[in-house]
Amino acid sequence: MSPYPLGVRFLEIWERGSVELMLSETLTVIDNRTGREYTISIEQGAIRAMDLRQIKTSEDDFGLMSYDPAFANTASCRSQITFIDGERGILRYRGYPIEQLAE
């Protein structure tokens, strides 16, 4: 069972201007502890960790938190100026490789 009544969830999607967003850009999570179903938005391939806080076992529960040791899969911000891919050794500033700019 979703915590959002269908009408409220549809209205939220309608205000964003795309009904397709509800179908293709969301993640459905079922909490096996409670049987509740939650819908979490996916934006640019990521979910917001704060969206997990809605997942609770009771009203006085703080809510689910994410744990990512060493920030191995955590994005701290979005940037249109820089691009970093540590695993592949890529660092770009405004599209230019940092090695080129350091010359």
N, C-alpha and C positions, 0 to 999 in steps of 0.2 A: 504494500500500500504506500503510495507516494505521500509525503508530507504536504504537497501542494495540491489543493483542489484543482481539477482539470481546468476550470475556467480561469483561475488565477494564473496558472502556468501558461495557458494559451495567451492571455492578455499580455503577459511579460514578453512572450515571443512576438506577438503582434506589434507591440510598441517598438521592438527592435527592427521591424520591417521584413522579417523573413520567417515564414512558417517552416521552411526547410531547415533552418537552424535547429529547431527542436528535434528533427529527425536525424540529422547528420553531425551536428556539432555538440553532442552531449554524451555524458558517460552515465550509465545507470549502475548504481551500487545497491546491492541487497545486503543489509546487515544481518548476518546469520544469528546474531545474538537476540535480535528482536523481531526479525522477519520484515522489517520496514524497508521500503525502497526509496532511494534518493536519486535525484537527477542533478548532475553537476555539469556546468557549461565547460566546453573545451574552447579555448581561445588560442590561436596560433600554435596548436599542438600541445598545449599545456592546460592543467587545471590549477586553480588557486588553492593553496593549502588551507586558507581560511574557509573555503567552501566545505571542507571536511568537518568543521566544527558543528555543522547542523546534525551530524550523525551522533546520536546520544542514546544511552540505554534508559535514561529517565530525565524528567524535567530539570532536576538539580545537577545532572551530569555536566561537566565542563565541555564535553564534546571531543570528538576524535582529533588527534593531532598527527602530523606526519613526522617521521624521524628519518633523517638522511645523513648518516655518518660521513664526515669530511665533505659534505655538500657535493657528493658524487653525481647527483642528478637533480640539482636545484638551480634554478635561474633566479638571480637576484634582481635583475632588471631587463628591460628590452632596450635595444639601442639601434638606431638607424645610422649611427656614426661608426661604431666599432663592431667587429665580428671576431669571436674567439672560439676555436675548437682545439682544446688542449690535447686531446687524443691524437689528432692528426697534425698538431704543431702549426696551426694556422692562427695568425693574428693580423687583422687588417684594420686600417684606419681610413675611413671614407673610400673603401674599395681598394686601397693601395696596400700591398704587403708591407709589414713593418720593417722588413729588411731593406726595402727600397727607400723608405723614408729615413732610415738611420744612416744612410750613406753620406 
